[in-house]
């Protein structure tokens, strides 16, 4: 993820140095791309939200990068809102 951000930022700086309008357009496209990918890839549940409590044991789910982990560290239960692997 950091590599993608670094490449995007370097590309933005390169385009912005050549053309201010081109840099602004690339910035807007980047923000729209991030927003779209977040909405497309976020876990979906019937309620439309991600819980911070385990569905099985009610323990608090540890966070990673601002989002709760999909597997409970206390009981090992994988939450229903988590995307399936593979």
N, C-alpha and C positions, 0 to 999 in steps of 0.2 A: 504494500500500500504506500509506504514512504517513497519507494522508487517511482511509482506512478506520479505521486505529488511532486517529487523533485524534477522529473522530466517535464511535467506540465509547467512548473514554475520557471524552469530554465527557458522553455519555449515562449512563455509569456514575456519574460524579460527581454528575450531576443526580438520578438515582434514589437514590443512596446518601445524599444530603442530605435527601431526603424520607423514605425508609424504609431502615433498616439491613438488614432481611431482604431487601428488594427489591434492594438493591445487592449483597448476597452472592449472591443467585440469579442476577443478571445477570453477576457475575464468574464463577461456575461455568459458566453457559451459554457465555460467551465463551471460556473455556479449552477446553471440550468442542468448540466450533465450530472453534477453531484446530486442535486435535488431529485432528478429523475431516477438515477440509479438507487438512491436511498429508498424512494417510494416503491420502486420495482422489486428490490431485494429484501425489504424488511419482512420479518416474520408476521404472519397474519393469523389472527384468532377470531373466534366468533364475536368477541367484544371489541376487536380492533386495537388492542393494547398489549403491551408486554408486561407481565407481572414480575415483581421483585421478590415474591414469595414462592417457595416450592409448592407444587400442587399436591404432593403426597404427604410431606412431613411439616409443612408450613415454616420451614427454616428460611432465613434470609439468604437470597442468592448473591454470591459474591459478584462484584462488577468487574468488567474488563472494557476499557476504552469507552466508558460512559454507559454501557449497556450491561444488564445482568447476564451471567453465564447461563447457557441453556441446560447444563447438567448440574444438579444439586451436589455439593461437596459432602453433605451430611449423609444422604441416603443413596446417592447415585442415580436418582430418577431423572430421566430426560423429559423436559417440559413439553406440553402438547403444542405450544406456539413455536417451538424450535424447528428449523428446517431440517429435513432428513439428510443425512450424509450419503454420498454416493449416488 
